[in-house]
Amino acid sequence: MSYITFDKNQLINLEYSLGKELIRSNRAGAYGSMTIICCNTRKYHGLLVAPQPGIDAENHVLLSALDETVIQHDAEFNLAIHKYPGGVYHPKGHKYIRDFVLEPMPYLIYRVGGVVLKKEMVLMGKHNRALIKYTLLDAHSPTTLRLRPFLAFRNVHRLSKANMDLRDKYEPVENGIKMRLYPGYSPLYMQISKEAEYVHVPGWFYNIEYHEEMIRGYDYQEDLFVPGFFDVPMKKDEPVIFAAGTGLVNPKGLKRAFTMEVKDRIPRDSFENCLVNAARQFIVRGKDRTEVVAGFPWFGRWGRDTFIALPGLTLCTGDAKTCRDVLDTMVADLNGPLFPNVGKGDASNYHSIDAPLWFFWALQQYAQHTGKKAAIWKDYGKKMRMILNGYRDGTDFNIHMQDDGLIYGGGPGLALTWMDAVVDGKPVTPRTGLDVEINALWYNAIRFSIEAAEAAGNKKFAAEWQPVADRIPQSFSEAFYDREKGYLADVVDGDRKDFTVRPNQIFAVSLPYSPVSDELASQVVDTVQRELLTPRGLRTLSPKNPDYKGIYYGTQKQRDRAYHQGTAWPWLLGHFAEAYLKMHGVSGVPFVKELYNGFEEEMTEAGVGTISEVYDGDPPHKSGGAISQAWSVSELLRIRRMLEELEAD
């Protein structure tokens, strides 16, 4: 039996099945996403969602859905399902589903009377093309499969509405048609592996609703265009493949292409393999660029997220080359001492004080994995110096080094750290001043740079920066530590010290070079464990605080106010585990292993086979945010690596 399956009773229960989603991406930047019963509940869902460089280089939903109808003796049985106003689901094809299986490819089994139909789905790895394979497993009469494509041709963040500008003409191609609904778009080729009759009956389907968008406080009704339908005669055990892509394909090669795609996948037959499989999906390769998608379905590349997620996604899956490729891509976008946190080119946003410091940590992880410290300095030393000098001498957003060696940053209205939610133009968690994790990262960056420079024989750099490194531990403790409280302040700004209990202090212990004593490190770990640890990550605020929000739910403003005010984040668990194992060594392995294994339950929740962005701070810690987040997956993979290394000693 497959590792992840859902049965008939689960699938026909809409309250259950509509909360389970699939996400598959490819190296070209496209993805496909839907619920396990193929009813779209988000504007981000679609069978083919692909970049459109002729418009804005962002992802656009091309093929939103594909409705299947089984026809026997002039009787029609529609297997699809859409939601319409008034809580109406039509048609109700989910009632015909008998099984969903994730491995080796996601597939559904439908039973309609004497007809048993298997539907398998795959997104090609290097081409923006979705393949959907239908196999008639059983039938006692001549059977026709009617396929009706629902087209959107719009940005993932918007919705389509019926309009007069749409081009409803099509061009015949081999075993299919070609359509381009609006100027600037890639054409969409819809082809079938065997000859089929296409009937052009263009029209709109109005007010299809996306439930998840409704509860998130966004517009949630869409009009989708259906150009017509394909009628395909089916024979028992003969596979028929429908292809939707941005390029023409030879229909005769579709069966082989489907088979090859299946062989190229990491099987999702265990918890560990699901994580590795999910990790691969965040990597996008272009001609000269390799990037990390921060999360699906709505995130793009984020600088901070890239560096934090990179070691787990690549080094912990045995792919050091991709790690290096991503680092080189990011370095090419460095602007002075700052990396773009969001966007590219002229649209770049550099509001991140920590992204450059996480860059050092990613280099450090790469050096530890490969043993190439001297090579790191040779290849990246110039950029490392540029960042350190920029922070020391002062750069944008009031980022500068104080006389005591600590880094100050920010100002009114600025949210520069990873706790960057802003509501009505004001940061939810204003952190102007000395941030505890920024200064821990700063100290680690300096110490690693000295180490790499010395390995490469650059004694001049080491002599210049060693005095700065030497004075930081004392300055750090004096600024952030309160012996009576027994933990570290989150932010210090002059005489104001914010001792709100947050997880950011854990980095002062977890990073390879720590600015705190073992005694203080132990107090920090104990505080974080006692007040912030949940089975799904670290809370961003202690429940003892009156501003604590334990549920991540509601409109965007409501969610943003909870984002860093109690919501639990899995990615923080990686650094908690690292800090905990530093304190406890091998004796801490059982506890950390229990935390790691606890996530196996999430393989059948929210994003099936992957890990969500956030979880409620309150039990039962329901998932929220993006259904698959790069640093959530990566840090679990890093925890697994930590455990393996300790158990091997």
C-alpha positions in Angstrom: 0.0 0.0 0.0 1.2 3.5 -0.8 2.5 5.7 2.1 -0.2 8.3 1.6 -3.7 7.4 0.6 -7.3 8.6 1.2 -10.3 6.4 0.9 -13.9 7.0 -0.4 -15.3 8.0 3.0 -12.6 10.7 3.4 -12.9 11.9 -0.2 -16.6 12.4 -0.3 -16.5 14.4 3.0 -15.9 17.9 1.6 -15.1 19.4 5.0 -12.2 16.9 5.1 -11.1 16.6 1.5 -11.1 20.3 0.6 -8.5 20.9 3.3 -6.0 18.6 1.6 -4.0 20.2 -1.2 -1.4 19.1 -3.7 1.5 21.1 -5.0 3.9 20.1 -7.7 6.5 22.4 -9.3 9.2 22.1 -11.9 12.7 23.5 -12.6 11.3 26.0 -15.1 9.3 27.8 -12.5 5.8 26.5 -13.2 3.6 24.6 -10.7 0.3 22.8 -10.5 -1.9 22.8 -7.4 -5.3 21.7 -6.4 -7.2 19.9 -3.7 -7.0 16.1 -3.6 -10.5 15.9 -5.2 -9.6 18.5 -7.9 -11.9 21.2 -6.7 -10.1 24.5 -6.6 -10.4 26.4 -3.4 -7.8 29.1 -4.0 -7.1 31.6 -6.8 -3.6 30.1 -6.8 -4.9 26.6 -7.8 -4.5 25.4 -11.3 -3.3 22.5 -13.4 -0.8 24.7 -15.2 0.5 27.8 -13.5 3.5 29.2 -15.4 5.8 32.2 -15.6 4.9 34.7 -18.3 8.0 36.7 -19.3 6.1 38.6 -22.0 3.9 40.2 -19.3 5.5 40.5 -15.9 7.7 37.4 -15.3 5.3 36.3 -12.5 3.3 33.1 -12.4 -0.1 33.1 -14.3 -2.9 30.5 -14.1 -3.3 29.2 -17.7 -5.3 26.0 -17.3 -7.4 26.3 -14.1 -9.2 23.0 -14.3 -10.1 20.2 -16.6 -13.6 18.7 -16.3 -14.1 15.1 -17.2 -17.3 13.5 -18.3 -17.8 9.8 -18.9 -20.3 9.0 -21.6 -22.0 5.6 -22.1 -25.2 4.9 -24.0 -25.8 8.7 -24.3 -25.8 9.0 -20.5 -23.3 11.6 -19.1 -21.5 11.4 -15.7 -19.5 14.5 -14.9 -16.6 13.8 -12.6 -15.7 17.4 -11.8 -16.6 19.7 -8.9 -16.8 23.5 -8.6 -18.2 25.7 -5.9 -20.8 28.4 -6.8 -22.6 31.0 -4.7 -24.9 29.8 -2.0 -22.7 26.9 -1.0 -23.6 25.0 -4.2 -21.2 22.4 -5.5 -21.8 21.5 -9.1 -21.3 19.1 -10.6 -20.7 16.7 -7.7 -18.2 14.4 -9.3 -16.5 13.7 -6.0 -19.2 11.2 -5.2 -17.7 8.9 -7.9 -14.2 8.9 -6.3 -13.2 5.7 -4.6 -9.4 6.2 -3.9 -6.7 8.8 -3.9 -3.1 7.6 -3.9 0.0 9.8 -3.8 2.6 7.4 -5.0 4.2 7.1 -7.5 2.2 10.0 -9.0 -0.9 11.4 -7.5 -3.9 9.5 -8.9 -7.6 9.1 -8.4 -9.9 6.1 -9.0 -13.4 6.9 -10.2 -16.2 4.4 -10.4 -19.4 5.2 -12.4 -21.6 2.2 -12.7 -19.5 -0.4 -14.5 -16.9 2.1 -15.5 -13.6 2.3 -13.5 -11.4 5.2 -14.5 -7.9 6.0 -13.3 -6.6 9.6 -13.5 -2.9 10.3 -13.0 -1.3 13.8 -12.9 2.3 14.9 -13.5 4.0 18.2 -14.2 7.0 17.9 -16.5 10.3 18.7 -14.8 11.9 20.9 -17.5 9.0 22.0 -19.6 5.9 24.1 -18.7 3.6 21.2 -19.5 1.0 19.3 -17.4 0.3 15.7 -18.3 -2.9 14.0 -17.2 -3.2 10.3 -17.9 -6.5 8.5 -18.1 -6.8 4.7 -18.1 -10.1 2.8 -18.4 -9.6 0.0 -16.0 -13.0 -1.5 -16.5 -16.1 -0.9 -18.8 -18.8 -3.1 -20.2 -19.9 -0.8 -23.0 -18.3 1.6 -25.5 -17.1 4.6 -23.5 -16.2 8.2 -24.4 -14.3 10.6 -22.2 -15.2 14.2 -22.7 -12.6 16.8 -21.6 -13.6 20.4 -21.0 -10.7 22.8 -20.2 -11.3 25.8 -17.9 -9.0 28.7 -18.9 -8.0 31.7 -16.8 -5.0 33.4 -18.4 -4.4 35.8 -15.4 -1.8 36.6 -12.7 -2.0 34.2 -9.7 -2.8 37.1 -7.4 -5.8 38.3 -9.4 -9.1 36.8 -10.7 -10.5 36.5 -14.1 -13.8 38.2 -15.1 -15.8 37.8 -18.3 -14.8 40.4 -20.8 -15.0 41.3 -24.5 -11.2 41.5 -25.0 -10.6 37.8 -24.8 -9.6 36.0 -28.1 -11.9 33.0 -28.4 -10.4 31.8 -31.7 -8.3 28.7 -31.8 -5.7 27.2 -34.2 -5.8 23.4 -34.9 -2.6 21.5 -34.1 -1.8 17.8 -34.1 -4.4 16.0 -31.9 -5.5 19.3 -30.3 -5.7 23.1 -30.4 -3.6 26.2 -29.7 -5.1 29.2 -27.9 -3.8 32.6 -26.7 -6.6 34.4 -24.9 -4.8 37.8 -24.5 -1.7 39.5 -26.1 1.6 39.0 -24.4 0.8 35.5 -23.2 2.5 32.3 -24.2 0.1 30.2 -26.3 -1.5 27.2 -24.6 -1.3 24.0 -26.5 -3.8 21.4 -25.5 -3.1 18.0 -27.2 -4.1 14.4 -26.7 -2.1 11.3 -27.3 -4.7 9.8 -29.7 -7.0 11.4 -32.2 -9.9 13.1 -30.6 -12.8 15.3 -31.8 -12.7 18.9 -30.7 -16.0 20.8 -30.6 -15.6 24.6 -30.3 -18.4 26.0 -28.1 -16.8 29.0 -26.5 -18.4 30.4 -23.3 -18.0 31.6 -19.8 -18.7 29.9 -16.5 -19.6 32.6 -14.0 -18.9 33.1 -10.3 -16.9 30.0 -9.5 -15.9 30.5 -5.8 -12.7 29.9 -4.0 -13.5 29.2 -0.3 -10.0 29.7 1.0 -9.8 33.2 -0.5 -13.2 34.1 1.0 -12.1 33.2 4.6 -8.8 35.0 4.0 -10.7 38.2 3.2 -9.9 38.5 -0.5 -12.1 38.6 -3.6 -13.2 35.0 -4.2 -15.4 34.8 -7.3 -14.1 34.1 -10.7 -15.4 33.7 -14.3 -13.5 31.1 -16.3 -13.5 30.6 -20.1 -14.3 27.3 -21.6 -13.5 27.2 -25.3 -15.2 23.8 -26.0 -14.5 20.2 -25.4 -12.6 17.1 -26.6 -14.3 13.8 -27.1 -11.9 10.8 -26.8 -13.0 7.2 -27.4 -11.6 5.0 -24.7 -10.5 1.4 -24.8 -9.9 -0.8 -21.7 -6.4 -0.6 -20.4 -5.4 1.9 -23.2 -3.8 5.0 -21.6 -4.9 8.4 -23.0 -2.8 11.5 -22.1 -4.0 15.1 -22.2 -1.1 17.6 -22.4 -1.4 21.3 -21.7 1.7 23.3 -22.2 3.3 26.4 -23.5 5.0 24.6 -26.4 4.0 22.2 -29.1 4.6 18.5 -28.5 4.5 15.4 -30.6 1.4 13.5 -29.3 3.0 10.2 -30.1 5.7 10.8 -27.5 3.3 11.7 -24.6 3.1 8.2 -23.2 6.9 7.9 -23.1 7.2 11.4 -21.7 4.8 10.5 -18.9 6.7 7.3 -18.0 10.1 9.2 -18.0 8.7 11.9 -15.7 7.5 9.2 -13.2 10.9 7.5 -13.2 12.7 10.8 -12.5 10.8 11.5 -9.2 12.0 10.7 -5.7 9.3 8.3 -4.4 7.1 9.7 -1.6 7.0 6.4 0.2 8.3 7.6 3.6 8.4 10.6 5.8 12.0 11.3 4.9 11.5 10.9 1.2 8.5 13.2 1.3 10.7 15.9 2.8 13.4 15.3 0.2 10.9 15.4 -2.6 9.3 18.6 -1.3 12.8 20.1 -1.0 13.5 19.6 -4.7 10.4 21.5 -5.6 11.7 24.9 -4.3 14.6 24.9 -6.7 14.1 26.8 -10.0 16.7 26.8 -12.7 17.0 29.3 -15.5 19.7 29.8 -18.2 22.2 31.5 -15.9 20.3 31.5 -12.6 19.3 29.0 -9.9 16.9 30.3 -7.3 14.9 29.2 -4.3 11.1 29.7 -4.2 10.3 30.7 -0.6 6.9 28.9 -0.6 3.9 27.7 -2.5 1.6 28.7 -3.9 2.1 32.5 -3.6 5.7 33.3 -2.7 8.5 34.0 -5.1 12.2 34.4 -4.3 13.1 36.0 -1.0 16.7 36.8 -0.1 16.4 36.0 3.6 14.4 32.8 3.0 16.9 31.7 0.4 19.9 31.7 2.7 18.1 30.2 5.6 16.5 27.4 3.6 19.5 26.7 1.3 21.6 24.4 3.4 18.7 22.1 4.4 17.3 22.0 0.8 20.6 21.2 -0.8 23.5 20.2 1.5 21.2 17.9 3.6 20.0 16.2 0.4 23.5 15.6 -1.0 23.3 18.4 -3.6 26.3 20.8 -2.9 26.4 21.9 -6.5 22.9 23.4 -6.4 23.8 25.2 -3.1 26.8 26.8 -4.9 24.7 27.7 -7.9 22.1 29.5 -5.8 24.9 31.3 -3.8 26.4 32.5 -7.1 23.0 33.7 -8.4 22.3 35.7 -5.2 25.8 37.2 -5.2 25.2 38.6 -8.7 22.3 40.6 -7.2 24.2 42.1 -4.3 23.8 45.9 -4.2 26.5 47.3 -2.0 26.2 45.4 1.3 22.6 44.5 0.8 20.8 41.6 -0.9 17.3 42.1 -2.4 14.9 40.6 -0.1 11.9 40.6 -2.5 11.8 41.1 -6.2 14.4 41.4 -8.9 16.1 44.1 -11.0 14.4 47.5 -10.7 11.6 46.0 -8.7 13.9 44.8 -5.9 13.2 45.6 -2.3 16.3 45.7 0.0 14.5 46.1 3.3 16.3 43.3 5.1 19.0 43.8 7.7 19.5 40.0 8.2 19.6 38.6 4.6 23.3 39.6 4.2 24.1 38.0 7.6 22.3 34.8 6.7 24.5 34.7 3.6 27.5 34.2 5.8 25.7 31.4 7.6 24.9 29.7 4.3 28.5 30.0 3.2 29.6 28.6 6.6 27.3 25.6 6.2 28.6 25.0 2.7 32.2 25.2 4.0 31.5 22.8 6.8 29.9 20.4 4.3 32.6 20.5 1.7 35.6 21.4 3.8 36.5 24.2 1.3 37.0 27.2 3.7 39.9 28.6 1.7 38.0 28.3 -1.5 35.1 30.2 0.1 37.3 33.1 0.8 38.9 33.0 -2.6 35.5 33.0 -4.4 33.4 35.1 -2.0 35.9 37.1 0.1 35.5 40.3 -1.8 31.7 40.3 -1.3 32.1 39.2 2.4 34.4 42.2 3.0 32.0 44.5 1.2 29.1 43.5 3.5 31.1 43.7 6.7 32.6 47.1 5.8 29.2 48.4 4.8 27.6 47.3 8.1 30.6 48.7 10.1 30.7 52.0 8.2 26.9 52.5 7.8 24.5 51.8 5.0 20.8 52.2 4.1 18.0 52.0 6.7 20.3 53.4 9.4 22.2 50.1 9.6 25.6 50.8 11.2 28.0 49.5 13.8 28.2 51.2 17.2 31.5 51.9 19.0 30.8 48.7 21.1 30.8 46.6 18.0 27.1 45.9 17.9 24.8 46.5 14.9 22.0 49.1 15.1 19.3 49.4 12.4 15.9 50.7 11.5 13.8 53.7 12.2 10.2 54.8 12.2 8.0 52.7 9.9 10.8 50.3 9.0 10.5 46.5 9.5 13.9 45.1 8.6 14.1 41.8 10.5 12.3 38.6 9.6 9.4 39.8 11.9 8.4 42.2 9.2 4.6 42.3 9.2 3.2 45.8 8.6 -0.4 46.8 9.2 -1.7 50.3 8.1 1.9 51.4 7.5 3.1 50.5 10.9 5.3 47.5 11.9 3.3 45.0 14.1 6.5 44.3 16.0 8.7 47.4 15.8 12.3 46.4 16.4 14.4 49.5 15.7 17.7 49.4 17.5 19.9 46.5 18.5 18.1 43.2 17.6 19.3 40.2 19.4 19.4 37.8 16.5 21.0 40.4 14.2 23.9 40.8 16.6 24.3 37.1 17.0 24.4 36.7 13.3 26.9 39.7 13.0 29.3 38.1 15.5 29.0 34.7 13.7 29.6 36.4 10.3 32.8 38.1 11.5 34.2 35.0 13.2 33.5 32.9 10.2 35.1 35.5 7.8 38.2 35.5 10.0 38.3 31.7 9.9 37.9 31.6 6.1 40.5 34.4 5.5 43.0 32.7 7.7 42.5 29.4 5.9 43.3 31.3 2.6 46.3 32.9 4.2 44.9 36.5 4.5 46.3 37.5 7.8 45.6 41.2 7.1 41.9 40.8 7.1 42.0 38.7 10.3 44.1 41.3 12.1 41.7 44.1 11.1 38.6 42.3 12.3 39.8 40.3 15.3 39.5 43.3 17.7 35.9 43.8 16.7 35.1 40.1 17.2 36.9 40.2 20.6 34.8 42.9 22.1 31.4 41.8 20.9 30.7 39.0 23.5 31.0 41.5 26.4 29.1 44.2 24.6 26.4 41.6 23.7 25.9 40.4 27.3 25.9 43.9 28.7 23.3 45.0 26.1 20.9 42.0 26.1 21.3 40.0 29.3 19.4 40.5 32.6 20.6 38.1 35.3 17.4 38.4 37.3 15.3 37.6 34.3 17.6 34.9 33.1 17.2 35.4 29.3 18.0 37.9 26.6 16.2 41.0 25.6 14.7 41.0 22.1 15.5 44.6 21.2 17.7 47.3 22.8 17.4 50.9 21.8 19.4 53.2 24.1 18.0 52.9 27.6 14.9 50.9 26.4 15.3 47.2 26.7 12.4 45.0 25.4 12.4 41.8 27.4 9.4 40.4 25.6 10.0 36.7 25.4 10.5 35.9 21.7 12.4 33.1 19.9 15.0 35.4 18.4 17.4 34.9 21.3 17.8 31.2 20.4 20.2 32.2 17.6 22.6 33.5 20.1 23.0 29.8 21.1 22.4 27.9 17.9 24.9 29.6 15.6 28.3 28.0 15.2 30.0 31.0 16.9 28.0 32.1 20.0 28.6 35.4 21.8 27.2 34.0 25.1 28.6 31.8 27.9 27.4 28.2 28.4 25.6 29.2 31.5 23.7 32.0 29.7 23.1 29.7 26.7 21.5 27.1 29.0 19.2 29.8 30.5 18.1 30.9 27.0 17.3 27.4 25.9 15.3 26.7 29.1 13.3 29.9 28.6 12.5 29.3 25.0 11.6 25.6 25.7 9.4 26.6 28.6 7.5 29.5 27.0 7.7 29.1 23.2 8.1 25.5 22.2 5.2 23.7 20.6 5.1 20.4 18.6 5.0 22.5 15.4 7.7 25.0 16.0 8.5 28.0 18.2 5.9 30.5 19.1 6.8 34.1 18.1 5.6 35.4 21.5 5.0 33.9 24.9 1.4 33.1 25.8 2.0 35.0 29.0 2.2 38.2 27.1 -1.1 40.2 26.8 -0.5 40.8 23.1 -0.2 37.0 22.4 -2.5 35.8 19.5 -2.7 32.0 19.5 -4.8 31.6 16.3 -3.6 32.5 12.8 -6.9 33.2 11.0 -9.0 35.8 9.4 -8.5 38.7 7.1 -5.0 39.8 6.0 -4.8 42.4 8.8 -5.9 39.9 11.4 -3.4 37.4 10.1 -0.6 39.9 10.0 -1.3 41.0 13.6 -0.9 37.3 14.6 2.0 36.5 12.3 4.7 37.3 14.8 2.6 37.6 17.9 2.2 34.0 18.9 2.0 32.0 15.7 4.4 29.0 15.7 7.0 28.7 12.9 8.6 25.3 12.1 11.8 26.8 10.7 12.7 28.1 14.1 12.7 24.5 15.4 15.9 23.8 13.5 17.8 26.4 15.5 16.1 25.4 18.7 17.2 21.8 18.1 20.7 22.9 17.3 20.9 24.9 20.5 19.3 22.1 22.6 21.7 19.5 21.3 24.6 21.9 22.0 23.5 21.9 25.6 22.6 18.3 26.0 24.6 16.4 23.5 23.7 12.8 22.8 21.3 12.8 25.8 19.2 15.3 24.0 18.7 13.1 20.9 15.5 11.3 22.1 13.7 14.7 22.8 14.7 16.2 19.5 13.9 13.0 17.6 10.4 13.1 19.1 9.9 16.7 17.8 11.1 15.7 14.4 9.0 12.5 14.1 6.0 14.5 15.3 5.8 16.2 11.9 5.1 12.9 10.1 1.4 13.5 11.0 1.6 16.6 8.7 2.2 14.5 5.6 -1.6 14.1 5.2 -2.6 17.6 6.3 -2.8 20.9 4.4 -0.1 20.5 1.7 0.0 16.7 1.4 3.5 15.4 1.6 5.1 18.7 2.7 5.2 21.2 5.6 3.2 24.4 5.9 4.5 27.9 6.6 3.1 28.4 10.0 0.9 26.8 12.7 -1.4 28.2 15.4 0.4 28.8 18.7 -2.5 27.3 20.5 -3.3 23.6 20.5 -4.1 21.7 18.3 -1.7 23.8 16.3 -3.6 23.9 13.0 -1.5 24.7 9.9 -1.8 28.1 8.1 -0.1 30.3 5.6 1.5 28.7 2.5 0.9 25.0 2.2 4.6 24.3 1.4 7.4 26.5 2.8 11.0 26.2 1.9 12.5 26.9 5.3 9.9 24.7 7.1 11.0 21.7 5.0 14.7 22.6 5.0 15.0 22.9 8.8 13.4 19.5 9.4 16.0 18.1 7.0 18.7 19.9 9.0 17.3 18.4 12.2 17.5 15.0 10.6 21.1 15.6 9.7 22.0 16.7 13.2 20.4 13.6 14.7 22.2 11.3 12.2 25.6 12.9 13.0 25.1 12.6 16.7 23.9 9.0 16.6 26.9 8.1 14.3 29.4 9.3 16.9 
